[in-house]
Every structure is written in C-alpha cells, then in structure tokens.
C-alpha cells in the first residue's frame, strides 16, 4: 500500500501544500496560513512530509514529528530539477512532494533546538571576528 505524501513549501505567511493521497485517491493542493498548518496536519493520518531545508524547516519538522508524521528535509538544489513549470510556491510544493519519493534522494538531518542555538552562536562569533578584522 502506498502512503500519503505531503509536500510543503514554507514561506513567511502562507504555506503552499501538495498532497498525494495513499492508494492513488487523488491530489490536493491548498494554501494554509502559518496558524492553520499544525491543526490541519494534526487532523490527518500520519504521512511522509517533505520540505525544503532551511532554519524554519527544522522547527516545523520537530512539530510535525510530534504529530506522528515522518518528515524529510531536502536541500533546495535537489528540489530544483523537479520543478516543471515557472517557479511559484505551488510548483515548489509539487516538486518537493515528487522529490521526497525518489529512492536515491539525499536528505538533510533534523536539527534539534539546541543544535540550532549553538549554530546561531557560531554565526554570531564568526560575524564578530569578521567585523573585528575588517580593513
């Protein structure tokens, strides 16, 4: 049995969602505001969720994992070949949904909140060093 695949294109306010239902029952596309994403996904059966990797994606991956979904983050350069039309949020969500199903696809590991905090400290330190040594 095939399982449900969800591709989410993250944005600042509105998220584009692409859903391929299990067993070929159909394809759904929708736009959800940031506040409606978690309640919408909480009402769905556990699925394979794909997102482009970015700082915010790690937060969403942690939240969706708590809801029972399997989350896979994909580096943006690996999603680009799957975009079939002009670049739009809907096309990106569809490409993410298709790319997450590929058997040889490489995924990004999920970062914990602590790991992201340490990464932010390292970035602040490197910026401080760069500013101090600037000519």
Secondary structure, 3 states (H helix, E strand, C coil): CCCCEEEEECCCCEEEEEEECHHHCCEEEEEEEHHHHHHHHHCCCCCEEEEECCHHHHHHHHHHHHCCCEEEEECHHHHHHHCCCCCCHHHHHHHHHHHCCCCCCCCECCCCHHHHHHHHHHHHHHHHHHHHCCC
